[in-house]
Amino acid sequence: MGHADALLAMGGAFLAAAFLARLGARIGVPTIPLFMLAGLLLGPHTPGLVLVSDPHDFEMLSALGLVLLLFYLGLEFQLKDLRRGGRRLLTAGGVYLLLNVGAGLGFGFALDWGAREALVLAGVLGISSSAIVTKILIDLGRISRPETRLILGVIVVEDLFLALYLAALQPVIGGAEGVTETILQAAKAFAFLLVLAAAARYGTRLVGRLIRVRDNELLVISFLGAAVLVAGVSELLGVADAIGAFMVGLILAGTSSGPRIRQLVHPLRDAFAAIFFFAFGLALDPARLASVAGPVAAAAALTIVMNVIAGLLVARSYGYGPEHAADIATTLVARGEFALILAAMAVGAGLDGRLPSFIAGYVLVLAVLGPVIAARAHLLARVLGALGFVGRPAEAAEPVGVAEAEAADTRAYGETRASAEQSSAEESSAETVGADAER
């Protein structure tokens, strides 16, 4: 593809994604499935205008979008949230993971597409979309409700599980021959992660000195270089490149430059993440989507059921009543960016060709149904009330603090105008504090 063709394709991709996202905002549909839809409509597998004839032309831009997505997640990841929630929060997250990942693994083996494909499906069905879930909480005005701390805590547990799962999954689906080679590759991957984790735990002061600079341009070049370089090293060592970027974000989050980096990377993340989802849509074939419609419907129904069961179990352990239990049970249904990360890994590993189409259809269905189901939680609350689901009074439940509510705003992908303005004000304040600390 020449320079003119490449520029036309990129410009058209951005504008098409923006146009559909604007339409979606009017009807409350998240941006992620709409970016995918833009790629599908303008790709080589649908009639009409073909903006990009070869999806591989966007491969590098797509990889950069994935790296920036996980880098930003690392910047936002807060281990203190796990410590604050204690053992009970880990148990709550474990219940969600056990039911959903277990159901996904069983579903994968039931499809009989292969053992490696089943392991990918376990992660796809098991991990909620933190971006869509947080946006649901904001859009429905639930960010200050008492059960929101628990919901956000479960997301943190799932994010941590995802990082470990991707590291363990890479050598398995990457074509390692035999148990010994798989174990060696997994050990090498985890050793690399332990080095990065040690840097995050003990080396933030040194890293902070190395990256500290007053000029924003130099800071952008520095953190982008670190994220992309470590992502490349990760790929060479058999760890998913996105996990290396996640760990760099985790390290930089603890430095005095962390708030400034979050502010500066935000527009880059949004732009290149849109390209990642658009490029994924380019590779989709509507004919293959139709062929996996049955498994997609079954998987979506299974996910809804498992999340309702997990939510009610967790709500019961926390003593929540019907209204709050219904909110918990219906909010974590959506699937999105993490499922597509696994799909991208499956494509790179040459797994069953039906897998990417299945994951795309599954994400499209639940990304749309998730907000709809969450908005109708009151219907489930009525049923629970009729069945005698009783918890302690709402005022006795531990409320989410103002700090947690403000932090949650920044985690939303494609925030509403109001939340984006609030996030901007918070980050500007944080930048001032960071600059004072540097001086």
C-alpha positions as CSV (number, residue, x, y, z in Angstrom):
1,M,0.0,0.0,0.0
2,G,1.5,3.4,-1.0
3,H,1.7,6.5,1.1
4,A,-1.4,8.0,-0.5
5,D,-3.4,4.8,0.0
6,A,-2.2,4.4,3.5
7,L,-3.2,8.0,4.5
8,L,-6.6,7.6,2.8
9,A,-7.2,4.4,4.7
10,M,-6.1,5.8,8.0
11,G,-8.1,8.9,7.6
12,G,-11.2,7.0,6.5
13,A,-10.9,4.6,9.3
14,F,-10.8,7.4,11.9
15,L,-13.7,9.2,10.4
16,A,-15.8,6.1,9.9
17,A,-15.2,5.0,13.5
18,A,-16.0,8.5,14.8
19,F,-19.2,8.8,12.7
20,L,-20.6,5.5,14.0
21,A,-19.5,6.2,17.5
22,R,-21.4,9.5,17.4
23,L,-24.5,7.7,16.3
24,G,-24.0,5.1,19.0
25,A,-23.7,7.7,21.7
26,R,-27.2,8.9,20.8
27,I,-28.7,5.5,21.5
28,G,-26.4,4.4,24.3
29,V,-24.3,1.8,22.4
30,P,-20.6,1.5,23.6
31,T,-17.9,2.6,21.1
32,I,-16.0,-0.7,20.9
33,P,-18.6,-2.7,18.9
34,L,-19.2,0.3,16.6
35,F,-15.5,0.6,15.8
36,M,-15.5,-3.1,14.9
37,L,-18.6,-2.5,12.8
38,A,-16.9,0.3,10.9
39,G,-14.0,-2.1,10.0
40,L,-16.5,-4.8,9.0
41,L,-18.5,-2.4,6.7
42,L,-15.3,-1.0,5.0
43,G,-13.4,-4.2,4.8
44,P,-12.8,-6.6,1.9
45,H,-15.5,-9.1,3.0
46,T,-18.6,-6.8,2.5
47,P,-20.0,-5.2,-0.7
48,G,-19.7,-1.5,-1.3
49,L,-16.8,0.8,-0.5
50,V,-13.7,-1.1,0.4
51,L,-11.4,1.2,2.3
52,V,-8.7,-1.4,3.1
53,S,-8.4,-4.5,0.9
54,D,-5.8,-6.2,3.1
55,P,-6.3,-6.2,6.9
56,H,-2.5,-6.9,7.3
57,D,-1.9,-3.3,6.2
58,F,-3.1,-2.1,9.6
59,E,-1.2,-4.8,11.5
60,M,1.5,-2.5,13.1
61,L,-1.0,0.2,14.0
62,S,-3.3,-2.4,15.5
63,A,-0.4,-3.8,17.6
64,L,0.4,-0.3,18.8
65,G,-3.2,0.2,19.8
66,L,-3.1,-3.0,21.8
67,V,0.1,-2.0,23.5
68,L,-1.3,1.4,24.5
69,L,-4.5,-0.2,25.8
70,L,-2.6,-2.4,28.2
71,F,-0.1,0.3,29.1
72,Y,-2.9,2.6,30.2
73,L,-4.5,-0.3,32.1
74,G,-1.2,-0.7,34.0
75,L,-1.2,3.1,34.8
76,E,-4.7,2.8,36.2
77,F,-4.2,-0.5,38.1
78,Q,-4.2,0.1,41.8
79,L,-2.9,-2.7,44.1
80,K,-4.1,-0.7,47.0
81,D,-7.7,-1.5,45.9
82,L,-7.0,-5.2,46.5
83,R,-5.4,-4.5,49.9
84,R,-8.3,-2.3,50.9
85,G,-10.9,-4.9,49.9
86,G,-9.0,-7.6,51.7
87,R,-9.6,-11.3,51.5
88,R,-13.4,-10.9,51.0
89,L,-12.8,-8.9,47.8
90,L,-10.4,-11.6,46.5
91,T,-13.0,-14.2,47.3
92,A,-15.7,-12.2,45.4
93,G,-13.5,-11.9,42.4
94,G,-12.6,-15.5,42.7
95,V,-16.3,-16.5,42.6
96,Y,-16.7,-14.6,39.3
97,L,-13.6,-16.1,37.8
98,L,-14.4,-19.6,38.9
99,L,-17.9,-19.6,37.5
100,N,-17.2,-17.7,34.3
101,V,-13.8,-19.1,33.4
102,G,-14.9,-22.6,34.3
103,A,-18.1,-22.2,32.2
104,G,-16.0,-20.9,29.3
105,L,-13.6,-23.8,29.5
106,G,-16.4,-26.3,29.6
107,F,-18.1,-24.5,26.7
108,G,-14.9,-24.5,24.7
109,F,-14.5,-28.3,25.1
110,A,-18.2,-28.8,24.3
111,L,-17.6,-27.0,20.9
112,D,-14.8,-29.5,20.2
113,W,-12.7,-27.0,18.3
114,G,-9.5,-28.1,20.1
115,A,-7.9,-27.9,23.6
116,R,-6.0,-24.7,22.8
117,E,-9.1,-23.1,21.5
118,A,-11.0,-24.1,24.7
119,L,-8.3,-22.3,26.8
120,V,-8.8,-19.2,24.8
121,L,-12.5,-19.4,25.1
122,A,-12.1,-19.8,28.9
123,G,-10.5,-16.3,29.0
124,V,-13.0,-14.8,26.5
125,L,-16.0,-15.9,28.5
126,G,-14.4,-15.3,31.9
127,I,-13.2,-11.6,31.8
128,S,-15.6,-8.6,31.8
129,S,-14.8,-5.4,29.9
130,S,-13.6,-2.9,32.4
131,A,-14.0,-0.1,29.9
132,I,-17.7,-0.9,29.2
133,V,-18.6,-1.8,32.8
134,T,-17.2,1.5,34.1
135,K,-18.9,3.4,31.4
136,I,-22.2,1.7,32.4
137,L,-21.7,2.8,36.0
138,I,-21.2,6.4,34.9
139,D,-24.0,6.5,32.4
140,L,-26.5,5.0,34.8
141,G,-25.4,7.3,37.7
142,R,-24.3,4.4,39.9
143,I,-20.8,5.5,40.5
144,S,-21.6,6.6,44.1
145,R,-23.8,3.6,45.0
146,P,-22.7,1.3,47.9
147,E,-22.2,-1.7,45.7
148,T,-19.9,0.1,43.2
149,R,-16.8,-0.4,45.2
150,L,-17.4,-4.2,45.1
151,I,-18.0,-4.1,41.3
152,L,-14.8,-2.1,40.7
153,G,-12.9,-4.4,43.0
154,V,-14.0,-7.4,41.0
155,I,-12.8,-5.7,37.8
156,V,-9.3,-5.2,39.5
157,V,-9.2,-8.9,40.4
158,E,-10.1,-9.8,36.8
159,D,-7.5,-7.5,35.4
160,L,-4.8,-9.1,37.6
161,F,-6.0,-12.5,36.5
162,L,-5.9,-11.5,32.9
163,A,-2.2,-10.5,33.1
164,L,-1.3,-13.8,34.6
165,Y,-3.5,-15.8,32.3
166,L,-2.1,-14.2,29.2
167,A,1.5,-14.9,30.4
168,A,0.6,-18.6,31.0
169,L,-1.5,-18.9,27.8
170,Q,1.1,-17.5,25.3
171,P,3.5,-20.6,25.4
172,V,0.5,-23.0,25.2
173,I,-1.1,-21.5,22.1
174,G,2.2,-20.4,20.6
175,G,3.1,-23.8,19.3
176,A,5.4,-25.2,22.1
177,E,6.2,-28.8,21.4
178,G,5.7,-31.1,24.4
179,V,5.2,-30.5,28.1
180,T,8.8,-29.8,28.8
181,E,9.1,-27.0,26.2
182,T,5.8,-25.5,27.4
183,I,6.9,-25.5,31.0
184,L,10.3,-23.9,30.1
185,Q,8.6,-21.2,28.0
186,A,6.1,-20.5,30.8
187,A,8.9,-20.4,33.4
188,K,10.9,-17.9,31.2
189,A,7.8,-15.8,30.8
190,F,7.0,-15.7,34.5
191,A,10.6,-15.0,35.3
192,F,10.5,-11.9,33.1
193,L,7.2,-10.9,34.7
194,L,8.8,-11.3,38.1
195,V,11.7,-9.0,37.1
196,L,9.2,-6.3,36.0
197,A,7.1,-6.8,39.1
198,A,10.2,-6.3,41.3
199,A,10.9,-3.1,39.3
200,A,7.3,-2.0,40.0
201,R,7.7,-2.8,43.7
202,Y,11.3,-1.6,44.5
203,G,12.5,0.4,41.5
204,T,9.9,3.2,41.0
205,R,12.2,5.8,42.7
206,L,15.0,5.1,40.3
207,V,12.7,4.8,37.3
208,G,11.0,8.1,38.3
209,R,14.4,9.9,38.3
210,L,15.3,8.5,34.9
211,I,12.0,9.4,33.2
212,R,11.4,12.7,35.0
213,V,11.5,15.7,32.6
214,R,9.7,19.0,32.5
215,D,9.0,19.0,28.8
216,N,5.8,17.1,27.9
217,E,7.2,16.2,24.4
218,L,10.2,14.5,25.9
219,L,8.0,12.7,28.5
220,V,5.8,11.3,25.7
221,I,8.8,10.1,23.7
222,S,10.2,8.5,26.9
223,F,7.2,6.6,28.1
224,L,6.2,5.5,24.6
225,G,9.7,4.2,23.9
226,A,9.7,2.3,27.2
227,A,6.3,0.7,26.6
228,V,7.0,-0.3,23.0
229,L,10.6,-1.5,23.8
230,V,9.5,-3.7,26.7
231,A,6.6,-5.0,24.7
232,G,9.0,-6.1,22.0
233,V,11.3,-7.8,24.5
234,S,8.2,-9.5,26.0
235,E,7.3,-10.9,22.6
236,L,10.8,-12.2,22.1
237,L,10.7,-14.0,25.4
238,G,7.4,-15.6,24.7
239,V,5.2,-13.2,26.8
240,A,2.4,-11.4,25.1
241,D,3.6,-7.9,24.0
242,A,0.6,-6.4,25.7
243,I,1.6,-7.8,29.1
244,G,5.0,-6.2,28.8
245,A,3.3,-2.8,28.2
246,F,1.0,-3.4,31.1
247,M,3.9,-3.9,33.5
248,V,5.6,-0.8,32.2
249,G,2.4,1.1,33.0
250,L,2.4,-0.4,36.4
251,I,5.9,0.7,37.1
252,L,5.4,4.3,35.8
253,A,2.2,4.6,37.8
254,G,4.1,4.7,41.0
255,T,6.4,7.6,39.9
256,S,5.9,11.3,40.4
257,S,5.4,11.6,36.6
258,G,2.5,9.1,36.7
259,P,-0.4,11.6,36.7
260,R,1.2,13.5,33.8
261,I,1.7,10.3,31.9
262,R,-1.9,9.3,32.3
263,Q,-3.1,12.7,31.0
264,L,-0.7,12.6,28.0
265,V,-1.3,9.0,27.0
266,H,-5.1,9.3,27.1
267,P,-5.7,10.7,23.6
268,L,-3.1,8.4,22.1
269,R,-4.8,5.4,23.7
270,D,-8.2,6.4,22.4
271,A,-6.9,7.0,18.9
272,F,-4.9,3.8,18.5
273,A,-7.3,1.6,20.4
274,A,-10.0,2.7,17.8
275,I,-7.6,1.5,15.1
276,F,-7.1,-1.8,16.9
277,F,-10.9,-2.5,17.0
278,F,-11.3,-1.2,13.5
279,A,-8.5,-3.5,12.2
280,F,-10.2,-6.4,14.0
281,G,-13.4,-5.6,12.2
282,L,-11.6,-5.6,8.8
283,A,-10.6,-9.2,9.2
284,L,-14.2,-10.4,9.9
285,D,-16.2,-12.2,7.3
286,P,-20.0,-11.9,7.7
287,A,-20.4,-15.4,6.2
288,R,-18.3,-16.8,9.0
289,L,-20.2,-14.7,11.6
290,A,-23.4,-16.3,10.4
291,S,-21.9,-19.8,10.7
292,V,-21.1,-19.3,14.4
293,A,-24.4,-17.6,15.3
294,G,-25.6,-20.6,17.2
295,P,-22.5,-20.9,19.5
296,V,-22.5,-17.1,20.0
297,A,-26.1,-17.1,21.2
298,A,-25.4,-20.1,23.5
299,A,-22.2,-18.5,24.9
300,A,-24.0,-15.1,25.5
301,A,-26.9,-16.9,27.3
302,L,-24.4,-18.9,29.4
303,T,-22.4,-15.7,30.3
304,I,-25.6,-13.9,31.4
305,V,-26.7,-16.8,33.6
306,M,-23.2,-17.3,35.2
307,N,-22.9,-13.6,35.9
308,V,-26.3,-13.5,37.6
309,I,-25.5,-16.5,39.7
310,A,-22.0,-15.1,40.6
311,G,-23.5,-11.7,41.4
312,L,-26.1,-13.1,43.7
313,L,-23.6,-15.3,45.5
314,V,-21.3,-12.3,46.1
315,A,-24.1,-10.0,47.0
316,R,-25.4,-12.5,49.6
317,S,-21.9,-12.8,51.1
318,Y,-21.8,-9.0,51.5
319,G,-25.3,-8.8,52.9
320,Y,-26.8,-6.7,50.1
321,G,-30.5,-6.6,49.5
322,P,-32.4,-7.2,46.3
323,E,-31.8,-3.8,44.6
324,H,-28.0,-3.8,45.1
325,A,-27.8,-7.5,44.4
326,A,-29.5,-7.0,41.1
327,D,-27.1,-4.2,40.2
328,I,-24.1,-6.4,41.0
329,A,-25.6,-9.4,39.1
330,T,-26.3,-7.4,35.9
331,T,-23.4,-4.9,35.6
332,L,-20.5,-7.2,34.8
333,V,-22.1,-9.0,31.8
334,A,-20.4,-7.0,29.0
335,R,-17.4,-8.4,27.2
336,G,-15.1,-6.2,25.1
337,E,-11.4,-5.3,24.7
338,F,-9.9,-8.3,26.6
339,A,-11.8,-10.8,24.6
340,L,-10.5,-9.1,21.4
341,I,-6.9,-9.3,22.8
342,L,-7.3,-13.0,23.1
343,A,-8.8,-13.2,19.6
344,A,-5.8,-11.4,18.3
345,M,-3.5,-13.9,20.0
346,A,-5.5,-16.7,18.5
347,V,-5.1,-15.3,15.0
348,G,-1.4,-14.9,15.5
349,A,-1.1,-18.5,16.7
350,G,-3.0,-19.9,13.7
351,L,-5.8,-21.4,15.8
352,D,-9.2,-22.6,14.4
353,G,-10.4,-20.0,11.9
354,R,-13.9,-20.0,13.4
355,L,-12.5,-18.6,16.7
356,P,-12.0,-14.9,15.7
357,S,-15.5,-14.8,14.2
358,F,-17.1,-16.4,17.2
359,I,-15.3,-13.9,19.6
360,A,-16.3,-11.0,17.4
361,G,-19.9,-12.0,17.4
362,Y,-19.9,-12.7,21.1
363,V,-18.4,-9.3,21.9
364,L,-20.8,-7.5,19.6
365,V,-23.8,-9.2,21.3
366,L,-22.7,-8.7,24.9
367,A,-21.3,-5.2,24.4
368,V,-24.8,-4.2,23.2
369,L,-26.8,-6.3,25.7
370,G,-24.6,-5.4,28.7
371,P,-25.8,-1.8,29.1
372,V,-29.4,-2.9,28.3
373,I,-29.4,-5.6,30.9
374,A,-27.8,-3.3,33.5
375,A,-30.3,-0.6,32.9
376,R,-33.1,-3.1,33.7
377,A,-31.7,-4.4,36.9
378,H,-34.8,-3.2,38.7
379,L,-36.7,-6.1,37.0
380,L,-34.4,-8.6,38.6
381,A,-34.7,-6.8,41.9
382,R,-38.5,-7.3,41.9
383,V,-38.1,-11.0,41.3
384,L,-35.5,-11.3,44.0
385,G,-37.8,-9.4,46.4
386,A,-40.6,-11.7,45.6
387,L,-38.4,-14.7,46.2
388,G,-37.4,-13.3,49.7
389,F,-33.8,-12.3,48.9
390,V,-33.0,-10.2,52.0
391,G,-29.9,-8.3,52.9
392,R,-28.8,-5.8,55.5
393,P,-30.1,-2.2,55.1
394,A,-28.4,-0.3,52.3
395,E,-27.2,2.4,54.6
396,A,-25.2,-0.2,56.6
397,A,-23.3,-1.2,53.5
398,E,-19.9,0.3,52.9
399,P,-20.3,3.2,50.5
400,V,-17.9,3.9,47.7
401,G,-15.7,6.9,48.6
402,V,-15.4,10.1,46.6
403,A,-11.8,9.2,45.7
404,E,-12.8,5.9,44.3
405,A,-15.6,7.4,42.4
406,E,-13.3,10.0,40.8
407,A,-10.7,7.4,40.0
408,A,-13.4,5.2,38.3
409,D,-14.2,8.1,35.9
410,T,-10.7,7.9,34.4
411,R,-11.1,4.1,33.7
412,A,-14.0,4.5,31.3
413,Y,-13.1,4.1,27.6
414,G,-14.9,6.8,25.6
415,E,-16.3,8.7,28.6
416,T,-19.4,10.9,28.3
417,R,-18.7,14.6,27.9
418,A,-19.4,15.4,31.5
419,S,-17.2,12.7,32.9
420,A,-14.4,13.6,30.5
421,E,-14.5,17.2,31.7
422,Q,-14.3,16.1,35.3
423,S,-11.5,13.7,34.5
424,S,-9.6,16.5,32.8
425,A,-9.9,18.7,35.8
426,E,-8.7,16.0,38.1
427,E,-5.7,15.2,35.9
428,S,-4.7,18.9,35.6
429,S,-4.7,19.1,39.4
430,A,-2.6,15.9,39.6
431,E,-0.2,17.3,37.0
432,T,0.4,20.4,39.1
433,V,1.1,18.2,42.1
434,G,3.5,16.1,40.1
435,A,5.3,19.2,38.7
436,D,5.6,20.6,42.2
437,A,7.1,17.3,43.4
438,E,9.7,17.4,40.6
439,R,10.7,21.0,41.5
